[in-house]
Amino acid sequence: MARQEKAQYFKISEYTNANGTTSWRVAGYMPDGTRIRQNFKKKAEALRTLGDLELEVEGKPDPRKAMRTLFSAEELADAEVAAQQIKGQSLAKLVGHYLNLQDRVREKGCELDEAVAFFETRYRKESTAITILNAKAEFLSSRHEIAAATLANYGIGLSLLLKPDPNKFVHAFTIADLEKLLKNYKKTASQRTFRTIFSTFFSWAVRHHYCLENPCKRFDKLPKDMSQIAALSLEESKRLLYAATQLQDGAAVACVAIGIFAGLRPSELRDLKPEDVFKDKIRVSGGKLRRMLKRSVPISPVLAEWLKKYPFKGLPTGWVYKMKAIKKATKAKKWVQDIIRHTSLSFQAERRPG
């Protein structure tokens, strides 16, 4: 039995254009009577269209519409894989965004993968964005068991951070901001004081996740301040002790004697208690080394004689004002905060053999 011939609805024909070029035409009718007439410059395109039309007539349309493209087969395969991965997003937009990010990081001298790796290893999300005004109040309220004078110094120093903008976030401060605030303070001692206050505050802020790093770690090293090195002469020391004996029945003598013969720091002397003074030694646990270091200072024979006559009963009332009067009586040409301690160290160095 002869095989039934397949119905042919369309045919392809070659023709010559007026300009002498050759084209191919696909022509015919759909089963519903719709006329098809399409011209192509390339025979391959005409054959592809003819095949698609025949499949459509048979009820088996090709799910992929044949389209002209400049892509190679490999490039088309890559594009199809990429389109499946982006799940409905614009491939062109994603590629453009990627290339823009790549250009931005290359301007900084690295590659995109390096920038992402740097970010992954260093980034920590801020748990709280807090203004410098609120952070100052929280910091000061957290300073327990410190001297009132130290607390007041913290308040004064941190007020400097509030001047430009009290609503500025703590994590927004940079080393440039701090240097700008301190540029008008020419004395090394003032610079060092403010730096210490700032560093203490920002270290606290880092621990509480209010900022990522302490910007004070980026400060350049300050030059040595030689202006704070001074000691009393023998005559000035004598006048110091004599003035202490004459002021308010010797209320300040024990403190002055301990300072000049034992070399305690002003902060250590301020925290010293009567029970810390023994017959042969002084137990020091206060001052700026509080909770970090305890030490014993031997009581020299000369200090023992002073303490025998003027026992130590703690820092006398109005100590600051008493020291101002005693300081004036010494007639010292130069007076710095630690001058009594410096004098003591000089005295001990001179009497030590070798």
C-alpha positions in Angstrom: 0.0 0.0 0.0 1.4 3.3 -1.0 2.3 5.8 1.8 -0.1 8.7 1.9 1.7 11.8 0.8 2.1 14.6 3.4 0.0 17.7 2.7 2.2 20.6 1.8 0.8 24.0 2.7 4.0 26.1 2.1 6.8 26.3 -0.4 10.1 28.1 -0.7 11.2 29.8 -3.9 14.2 31.7 -5.0 14.0 35.0 -6.8 16.3 37.8 -8.0 15.9 41.3 -6.8 16.1 44.4 -9.0 19.6 45.1 -7.8 20.7 41.7 -8.8 20.8 40.1 -5.3 19.1 36.8 -4.5 16.4 36.3 -1.9 14.1 33.4 -0.8 10.4 33.6 -0.3 8.2 31.4 1.9 4.6 31.4 0.7 1.4 29.4 1.4 -1.8 29.2 3.3 -2.6 28.1 6.9 -5.4 25.5 7.2 -7.7 28.4 8.3 -7.0 30.2 5.1 -4.5 32.8 6.4 -2.0 33.7 3.8 1.7 33.5 4.5 4.2 35.4 2.4 7.7 36.2 3.9 11.0 37.2 2.2 14.5 36.4 3.5 18.0 37.4 2.4 19.4 34.1 3.5 18.2 30.6 2.5 18.9 29.2 5.9 16.4 31.7 7.5 13.8 30.8 4.9 14.2 27.1 5.6 14.0 27.6 9.4 10.8 29.6 8.9 9.4 26.9 6.6 10.1 24.3 9.2 8.4 26.3 12.0 5.3 26.8 9.9 5.0 23.1 9.1 5.3 22.2 12.8 2.7 24.7 13.7 0.3 23.3 11.1 0.9 19.8 12.5 0.1 21.1 16.0 3.7 20.7 17.2 5.0 24.3 17.5 8.7 24.7 18.5 8.8 26.3 21.9 11.8 28.2 21.0 11.3 30.9 18.4 14.2 31.1 15.9 15.8 34.5 16.1 18.7 36.2 14.5 21.7 36.8 16.8 25.3 37.7 16.8 26.1 35.2 19.5 27.9 32.0 18.9 26.5 28.7 20.1 28.7 28.9 23.2 27.7 32.4 24.0 24.1 31.6 23.7 24.5 28.6 26.1 26.2 30.9 28.6 23.4 33.5 28.3 20.8 30.8 28.9 22.5 29.5 32.0 22.9 33.1 33.4 19.2 33.8 32.7 18.2 30.7 34.7 20.4 31.8 37.6 19.1 35.4 37.9 15.4 34.2 38.1 13.6 36.8 36.1 15.9 39.8 36.7 17.4 41.8 33.9 20.7 40.2 32.8 21.8 43.5 31.3 21.2 45.4 34.5 23.0 42.9 36.6 26.0 42.9 34.3 26.1 46.7 34.3 25.9 46.8 38.1 28.7 44.3 38.4 31.0 46.2 36.0 30.3 49.5 37.8 31.3 47.9 41.2 34.4 46.5 39.5 35.4 49.9 38.2 34.9 51.6 41.6 37.1 49.1 43.5 39.8 49.2 40.8 40.0 53.0 41.2 41.0 52.2 44.8 43.7 49.8 43.6 42.2 46.4 44.2 39.8 43.9 42.7 36.2 43.3 43.6 36.9 39.9 45.2 39.5 41.5 47.4 37.2 44.3 48.5 34.4 41.8 49.4 36.9 39.7 51.4 38.1 42.8 53.3 34.5 43.7 54.1 33.7 40.1 55.2 36.6 40.0 57.7 36.2 43.4 59.2 32.6 44.5 59.1 30.5 44.3 62.2 27.0 45.7 62.2 26.6 48.5 64.7 24.3 47.3 67.5 23.3 50.9 68.4 23.7 54.3 66.7 24.1 56.7 69.5 24.7 60.5 69.5 27.8 61.8 71.2 25.6 63.8 73.6 23.8 60.6 74.9 27.0 58.6 74.8 28.8 61.1 77.0 26.0 60.9 79.6 26.1 57.1 79.6 29.8 57.0 79.8 30.1 59.4 82.8 27.3 57.5 84.6 29.3 54.2 84.1 32.5 55.6 85.7 32.3 54.1 89.2 34.8 54.4 92.0 36.8 57.2 90.4 37.7 60.5 92.0 35.3 63.4 91.6 38.1 65.5 90.0 38.8 62.7 87.4 35.1 62.5 86.6 35.0 66.3 86.2 38.0 66.2 83.8 36.2 63.5 81.7 33.2 65.8 81.5 35.3 68.8 80.4 37.2 66.8 77.8 34.2 65.1 76.3 32.4 68.4 76.1 34.9 69.3 73.4 33.5 66.5 71.2 30.0 68.0 71.5 31.0 71.5 70.2 30.7 70.8 66.4 27.4 68.8 66.6 26.0 67.2 69.8 23.8 65.0 67.6 26.7 63.5 65.6 26.9 59.7 65.9 29.8 58.3 67.9 30.7 55.9 65.0 31.0 58.8 62.6 34.1 60.4 64.4 37.4 60.1 62.6 41.0 60.9 63.5 40.6 64.0 61.3 37.7 65.2 63.5 39.7 64.8 66.7 42.8 66.5 65.3 40.7 69.4 64.2 39.3 69.8 67.7 42.8 69.7 69.3 44.7 71.9 66.8 44.2 75.0 68.9 45.9 73.4 72.0 49.6 74.0 71.5 50.9 72.7 74.8 51.9 69.0 74.7 50.5 68.5 78.2 47.0 69.7 77.1 47.2 67.5 74.0 48.1 64.5 76.0 45.3 65.1 78.6 42.6 65.4 75.9 43.9 62.4 74.0 43.8 60.3 77.1 40.2 61.3 77.8 39.2 60.7 74.2 40.9 57.3 74.1 39.3 56.1 77.3 35.9 57.2 76.0 36.2 55.6 72.5 37.6 52.3 74.0 34.5 52.2 76.1 32.4 52.9 73.0 34.1 50.0 71.1 33.3 47.6 73.9 29.6 48.7 73.7 29.5 48.4 69.9 28.9 52.1 69.4 31.8 52.3 67.0 34.1 49.9 65.2 37.4 51.2 66.3 39.1 53.7 68.6 40.1 56.6 66.3 42.7 57.7 68.9 44.9 54.7 67.9 45.6 56.7 64.7 47.1 59.7 66.5 50.7 60.5 65.6 53.1 60.2 68.6 53.4 63.4 70.6 56.9 64.8 71.3 58.2 64.5 74.8 57.1 67.3 77.0 60.1 68.5 79.0 58.3 71.5 80.4 56.8 69.3 83.2 60.2 68.3 84.6 61.1 70.4 87.6 62.3 69.8 91.2 62.6 72.1 94.2 66.0 73.2 95.4 67.1 72.4 99.0 66.2 75.9 100.2 62.8 75.7 98.5 62.2 72.3 100.1 63.0 73.7 103.5 60.6 76.5 103.0 57.9 74.0 101.8 58.2 72.0 105.0 58.3 75.1 107.2 55.3 76.6 105.6 53.4 73.3 106.1 54.2 73.4 109.9 52.9 76.9 110.2 49.6 76.5 108.3 46.6 75.6 110.5 48.7 73.9 113.2 50.5 71.6 110.7 47.4 70.1 109.2 49.2 69.5 105.9 52.6 68.5 107.3 52.1 64.7 107.1 50.9 64.8 103.4 53.8 67.1 102.4 56.3 64.9 104.2 55.0 61.7 102.6 55.1 63.4 99.2 58.6 64.7 99.5 60.3 61.8 101.4 58.3 58.8 99.9 57.6 60.2 96.4 53.9 59.4 96.2 52.0 60.8 93.2 49.4 63.5 93.9 46.6 61.0 93.0 48.1 58.3 95.2 48.4 60.7 98.1 44.8 61.7 97.6 43.6 58.1 97.9 45.9 57.2 100.8 44.2 56.1 104.0 45.6 56.2 107.6 45.5 52.3 107.8 47.8 52.2 104.7 50.6 53.9 106.7 52.6 51.4 108.8 55.6 51.8 111.0 58.1 50.8 108.3 56.3 51.2 105.0 53.4 52.8 103.1 51.0 50.6 101.2 50.1 52.3 97.9 47.0 51.0 96.0 45.2 54.1 94.7 45.9 56.9 92.3 46.1 56.3 88.5 47.3 52.7 89.0 44.2 51.8 91.0 43.2 48.1 90.5 46.3 47.5 88.4 49.2 47.6 90.7 49.9 47.6 94.5 53.3 48.6 95.9 55.0 49.3 99.2 57.2 52.3 99.8 59.6 52.1 102.7 59.5 54.8 105.3 62.9 56.4 105.6 64.2 57.5 109.1 63.6 61.1 108.3 60.0 60.5 107.2 59.5 58.4 110.3 60.5 61.3 112.5 58.1 63.6 110.7 55.2 61.1 111.0 56.0 60.6 114.7 55.3 64.3 115.4 52.6 64.7 112.7 50.7 61.5 112.2 48.9 60.9 108.9 45.2 61.2 109.4 44.1 61.4 105.7 44.1 64.3 103.3 43.1 67.4 105.3 40.0 69.4 104.4 40.6 72.1 101.9 43.8 70.4 100.7 43.9 72.3 97.3 43.7 75.7 99.0 46.3 74.7 101.6 48.7 73.6 98.8 48.2 77.0 97.1 49.3 78.8 100.2 52.3 76.4 100.8 53.3 76.7 97.1 53.4 80.5 97.4 55.6 80.3 100.5 58.2 78.2 98.8 58.9 81.1 96.4 59.7 78.4 93.7 60.6 79.8 90.3 58.8 77.0 88.6 56.0 74.8 89.9 54.5 71.8 88.1 51.9 69.3 89.3 54.4 66.5 90.2 57.2 68.8 91.5 57.1 67.3 95.0 57.4 63.8 93.6 60.2 64.9 91.3 62.0 66.4 94.3 61.7 63.2 96.2 63.0 61.1 93.3 66.0 63.5 93.0 66.6 63.3 96.7 66.5 59.4 96.7 68.8 59.2 93.7 71.4 61.4 95.3 71.4 59.5 98.6 71.5 56.1 97.0 75.1 54.8 97.0 76.7 54.0 93.6 
